[in-house]
Amino acid sequence: MLFQIPNVYTYKKNYLDSNSNKIKILILGNSHSYCGCNPEFIQQNAFNAAYFSQSINFDAEILENYINRADSLKYILLPIDYYSLYNRLEYGSESYRVKYYIMDYGFKFPEFYFSTLNIFNNPLSLNFKRLWWIYYKRNTFDLISDRPCDRLGYFKPVQKFVDLKISGKTAAERHKKNSNDFLGDNFLEFQKIIHFCKKKKVKLILFTPPAYKYYIDAFDKNTFEKVAKIGSSFEKNNSNVVYYNFINDTSFRKEDYFDADHLNENGAKKLTIKLNNIISNTESTNKQTKGY
C-alpha cells in the first residue's frame, strides 16, 4: 500500500500518460521552473513537468518516454542554470527522490534500485499517518513534502518571510556542495534533449531564470557568465534552440521572490508572461517567413 500512495510524481506521470498528445508546451527542469513557470499564463495548452531537484538527466528521461506520443508538442521550456549544469539528483542531498522516478515513472536505474526500499525507513507513525490520510481522508495529494502542485503541474510557494540574504548564501552553498563537476555528463544530456527536439521539430527554449543578488553574489563572478556562454553556444549551434538570460533582469524586484533563487506567485506570473511572449513572437515570425 505504501508503494501505491499517490503523490506529485504519480500525478505528473498520469497526466503525461493521458494528455501527452494534447500538450503544445512542456515545461521541464528543477524547482526554478517548478516554482517559476505557471502554465495558466501561457496561451497554448501547457503543462509543468518540472520538480524539486530534478536534474537534467531526469528531464531527458521524461522527454524520451513521452516525445513520441507528443504529437502536438511545439515548444519545450527548460532552465539552464548552475544547478542543471553542475548537479545530479542521485548524488546530491535529495538523492532519496530517485526512488520516486523508479517507482512512479518506471525509469530504469538498476544501481539505485535498493533506494526504493528506503520508504520503509520512515518512522512507523509517519507511514501510518500517510496511509490514513490517503485511504481514509481521501486526500490524493499526500506529497512527501506536503507541497502539491496545481492541475497543470505548477507549484505556488506558500509566501512567508524569508531572509533573502541568508537564503541566497544557503542555497548557493548547497548547490556548490552537491556539485562534483557533472558538467561534461550534463552537457551531453542537454545535447540529447536537443536531438529529441530536433527529430520531432520541436523548438527548445532555454532560459536562465532570474535570481536575487544575494544568490548571485555567493558565486564566483564568472559563474553565471559561463552558464550564459553555454546557453548561447547551444543556440548558436542548433537551429531549433533559442536562449534567454534573465539572471540580471531588473524587472524582477525583491517582492517577486519567495527566496533568493525562487520566484513567488507574482514573480512566476511575470516570468511566464515573458516566456509566453517569446513563443508568440516566434510564431508570428514563422508566419511572416512562410508568407501567411
C-alpha positions as CSV (number, residue, x, y, z in Angstrom):
1,M,0.0,0.0,0.0
2,L,2.9,2.4,0.8
3,F,4.2,2.0,-2.8
4,Q,0.7,2.9,-4.2
5,I,0.3,6.2,-2.3
6,P,-0.3,8.9,-4.9
7,N,2.0,11.9,-4.9
8,V,3.1,14.7,-7.3
9,Y,5.3,12.2,-9.2
10,T,2.4,9.9,-9.9
11,Y,0.1,12.9,-10.7
12,K,2.5,14.2,-13.3
13,K,3.2,10.8,-14.8
14,N,-0.5,10.1,-15.1
15,Y,-1.2,13.5,-16.6
16,L,1.5,12.9,-19.2
17,D,0.2,9.4,-19.9
18,S,-3.3,10.8,-20.6
19,N,-2.5,14.2,-22.2
20,S,0.9,14.0,-23.8
21,N,-0.7,14.1,-27.3
22,K,-2.5,17.3,-26.4
23,I,0.3,19.3,-24.8
24,K,1.8,22.0,-27.0
25,I,4.2,23.4,-24.5
26,L,6.1,21.3,-22.0
27,I,8.0,22.7,-19.0
28,L,10.9,20.7,-17.7
29,G,13.6,21.4,-15.1
30,N,14.2,21.8,-11.4
31,S,12.5,23.9,-8.7
32,H,13.4,27.1,-10.6
33,S,10.9,26.2,-13.3
34,Y,8.5,24.3,-11.0
35,C,8.0,27.4,-8.9
36,G,8.8,29.9,-11.8
37,C,6.6,28.8,-14.7
38,N,2.9,28.9,-14.4
39,P,1.0,27.3,-17.4
40,E,-2.0,29.4,-16.5
41,F,-0.3,32.4,-18.2
42,I,0.6,30.5,-21.4
43,Q,-1.9,31.0,-24.2
44,Q,-1.5,27.5,-25.5
45,N,-2.0,24.1,-23.9
46,A,0.9,23.8,-21.4
47,F,2.0,21.5,-18.6
48,N,4.7,21.8,-16.0
49,A,6.6,18.6,-15.6
50,A,9.4,20.1,-13.5
51,Y,10.1,19.2,-9.9
52,F,12.3,19.9,-6.9
53,S,15.9,18.9,-7.6
54,Q,15.0,17.3,-10.9
55,S,18.3,17.2,-12.7
56,I,18.8,17.3,-16.4
57,N,19.2,13.5,-16.8
58,F,15.7,13.0,-15.5
59,D,14.4,15.7,-17.8
60,A,15.9,13.7,-20.7
61,E,14.3,10.5,-19.4
62,I,10.8,12.2,-19.2
63,L,11.2,13.6,-22.7
64,E,12.5,10.3,-24.1
65,N,9.5,8.5,-22.6
66,Y,6.9,10.9,-24.0
67,I,8.3,12.6,-27.0
68,N,6.9,10.0,-29.5
69,R,3.4,10.4,-28.1
70,A,3.5,14.2,-28.0
71,D,2.0,14.7,-31.5
72,S,1.0,18.3,-30.7
73,L,4.2,19.4,-28.9
74,K,5.7,22.6,-30.3
75,Y,7.9,24.0,-27.5
76,I,9.9,22.9,-24.5
77,L,10.8,25.4,-21.8
78,L,13.9,24.3,-20.0
79,P,16.1,26.2,-17.5
80,I,19.8,26.2,-17.9
81,D,21.4,27.3,-14.6
82,Y,24.1,26.4,-12.1
83,Y,22.1,23.5,-10.7
84,S,21.2,22.0,-14.1
85,L,24.7,22.2,-15.4
86,Y,26.7,21.1,-12.3
87,N,24.4,18.9,-10.2
88,R,22.9,15.4,-10.4
89,L,19.9,14.5,-8.2
90,E,21.2,11.0,-7.5
91,Y,24.5,12.3,-6.0
92,G,23.1,15.3,-4.1
93,S,21.4,15.9,-0.7
94,E,18.0,14.9,-2.1
95,S,19.0,11.6,-3.7
96,Y,16.1,10.0,-1.8
97,R,13.9,11.4,-4.6
98,V,15.4,9.0,-7.1
99,K,13.2,6.2,-5.9
100,Y,10.1,8.0,-7.0
101,Y,11.3,8.2,-10.6
102,I,11.9,4.4,-10.4
103,M,8.6,3.5,-8.6
104,D,6.2,6.1,-10.2
105,Y,7.7,6.9,-13.6
106,G,9.1,3.4,-14.1
107,F,12.5,4.6,-15.1
108,K,15.3,2.1,-15.1
109,F,18.2,2.9,-12.7
110,P,19.4,-0.5,-11.5
111,E,22.2,0.9,-9.4
112,F,19.6,2.8,-7.3
113,Y,17.0,0.0,-7.1
114,F,17.6,-0.5,-3.4
115,S,16.8,3.1,-2.7
116,T,13.1,2.2,-3.4
117,L,13.2,0.3,-0.1
118,N,14.0,3.5,1.8
119,I,10.3,4.1,2.1
120,F,10.3,1.6,4.9
121,N,13.0,3.6,6.7
122,N,10.4,6.2,7.6
123,P,9.1,6.2,11.2
124,L,6.2,3.7,11.5
125,S,4.0,6.6,12.8
126,L,4.7,8.6,9.6
127,N,3.8,5.7,7.3
128,F,0.5,5.1,9.2
129,K,-0.3,8.8,9.0
130,R,0.2,8.8,5.2
131,L,-1.9,5.7,4.8
132,W,-4.7,7.2,6.9
133,W,-4.5,10.5,5.0
134,I,-4.9,8.8,1.7
135,Y,-7.2,5.9,2.3
136,Y,-9.4,7.4,5.0
137,K,-9.4,11.1,4.3
138,R,-9.2,10.5,0.5
139,N,-6.6,13.2,0.1
140,T,-4.9,12.3,-3.2
141,F,-2.0,14.8,-2.8
142,D,-0.1,13.4,0.2
143,L,3.1,14.7,-1.2
144,I,6.2,13.6,0.8
145,S,7.0,17.3,1.3
146,D,3.3,18.3,1.7
147,R,3.7,20.7,-1.2
148,P,1.4,19.7,-4.0
149,C,1.1,21.2,-7.5
150,D,-2.0,22.5,-9.2
151,R,-3.8,20.7,-12.0
152,L,-1.2,22.0,-14.6
153,G,1.8,20.9,-12.6
154,Y,2.8,24.4,-11.2
155,F,3.8,24.8,-7.6
156,K,3.0,28.0,-5.8
157,P,5.3,28.7,-2.8
158,V,3.4,29.5,0.3
159,Q,4.5,33.0,0.9
160,K,6.2,33.7,4.2
161,F,9.0,35.9,5.4
162,V,12.3,34.6,4.1
163,D,15.6,36.4,4.7
164,L,16.9,36.8,1.1
165,K,20.4,37.3,2.3
166,I,20.5,34.1,4.3
167,S,18.6,32.1,1.8
168,G,20.9,33.2,-1.0
169,K,24.0,32.1,0.8
170,T,22.4,28.9,2.0
171,A,21.2,27.9,-1.5
172,A,24.5,28.7,-3.1
173,E,26.4,26.7,-0.6
174,R,24.0,23.7,-1.1
175,H,24.3,23.9,-4.8
176,K,28.1,24.2,-4.8
177,K,28.4,21.4,-2.2
178,N,26.4,19.0,-4.3
179,S,28.4,19.8,-7.4
180,N,31.0,17.2,-8.2
181,D,31.5,18.7,-11.6
182,F,29.0,16.8,-13.7
183,L,29.3,19.5,-16.4
184,G,30.5,17.0,-19.0
185,D,27.7,14.5,-18.4
186,N,25.1,17.2,-18.1
187,F,26.2,18.8,-21.3
188,L,25.6,15.5,-23.1
189,E,22.1,15.3,-21.5
190,F,21.3,18.8,-22.9
191,Q,22.5,17.6,-26.3
192,K,20.3,14.6,-26.0
193,I,17.3,16.8,-25.4
194,I,18.2,19.0,-28.3
195,H,18.4,15.9,-30.5
196,F,15.0,14.7,-29.4
197,C,13.5,18.1,-30.1
198,K,15.2,18.4,-33.5
199,K,13.9,15.0,-34.5
200,K,10.3,16.0,-33.6
201,K,10.7,19.5,-35.0
202,V,10.1,21.0,-31.5
203,K,11.6,24.4,-30.5
204,L,13.7,24.3,-27.4
205,I,13.6,27.5,-25.3
206,L,16.5,27.5,-22.9
207,F,16.4,30.2,-20.2
208,T,18.5,31.2,-17.2
209,P,15.9,32.2,-14.6
210,P,16.2,35.3,-12.5
211,A,17.8,35.2,-9.1
212,Y,18.2,37.8,-6.3
213,K,21.6,39.4,-5.9
214,Y,22.4,37.6,-2.7
215,Y,22.3,34.2,-4.5
216,I,24.3,35.5,-7.5
217,D,26.9,37.2,-5.3
218,A,27.6,34.0,-3.4
219,F,29.2,32.5,-6.5
220,D,32.3,33.4,-8.3
221,K,31.7,36.4,-10.6
222,N,32.4,34.4,-13.7
223,T,30.0,31.5,-12.8
224,F,26.8,32.9,-14.5
225,E,28.8,34.3,-17.4
226,K,29.9,30.7,-18.1
227,V,26.2,29.5,-17.8
228,A,25.2,32.2,-20.3
229,K,28.1,31.2,-22.6
230,I,27.0,27.6,-22.7
231,G,23.4,28.6,-23.3
232,S,24.4,30.8,-26.1
233,S,26.5,28.1,-27.7
234,F,23.5,25.7,-27.7
235,E,21.6,28.4,-29.6
236,K,24.4,29.2,-32.0
237,N,25.0,25.5,-32.9
238,N,21.4,24.4,-33.2
239,S,18.7,25.9,-35.3
240,N,15.9,24.6,-33.1
241,V,17.3,26.2,-29.9
242,V,16.9,29.8,-28.5
243,Y,18.4,31.0,-25.3
244,Y,17.3,33.8,-23.0
245,N,19.1,35.1,-19.9
246,F,17.0,36.6,-17.1
247,I,19.6,36.3,-14.3
248,N,20.1,40.0,-14.0
249,D,16.7,41.1,-15.4
250,T,15.9,44.3,-13.4
251,S,12.2,44.0,-14.0
252,F,12.2,41.3,-11.2
253,R,12.2,43.1,-7.9
254,K,12.6,42.0,-4.3
255,E,8.8,41.4,-3.9
256,D,8.9,38.9,-6.8
257,Y,11.0,36.4,-4.9
258,F,10.0,33.7,-2.4
259,D,13.6,33.2,-1.5
260,A,16.8,34.3,-3.2
261,D,16.7,31.7,-6.0
262,H,13.0,31.0,-6.3
263,L,10.2,33.3,-7.6
264,N,6.9,33.6,-5.8
265,E,3.5,33.6,-7.4
266,N,3.8,37.2,-8.7
267,G,7.4,36.5,-10.0
268,A,6.3,33.3,-11.7
269,K,3.5,35.2,-13.5
270,K,6.0,37.8,-14.7
271,L,8.5,35.2,-15.9
272,T,5.8,33.1,-17.6
273,I,4.3,36.0,-19.4
274,K,7.8,36.9,-20.8
275,L,8.2,33.3,-22.0
276,N,4.7,33.3,-23.5
277,N,5.6,36.5,-25.4
278,I,8.8,34.8,-26.7
279,I,6.6,32.0,-28.0
280,S,4.1,34.4,-29.5
281,N,6.8,36.4,-31.2
282,T,8.4,33.2,-32.5
283,E,5.1,32.1,-34.0
284,S,4.5,35.5,-35.6
285,T,7.9,35.4,-37.2
286,N,7.3,31.9,-38.5
287,K,4.1,33.0,-40.1
288,Q,5.8,36.0,-41.8
289,T,8.6,33.8,-43.0
290,K,6.0,31.4,-44.5
291,G,4.1,34.3,-46.1
292,Y,0.9,33.8,-44.0
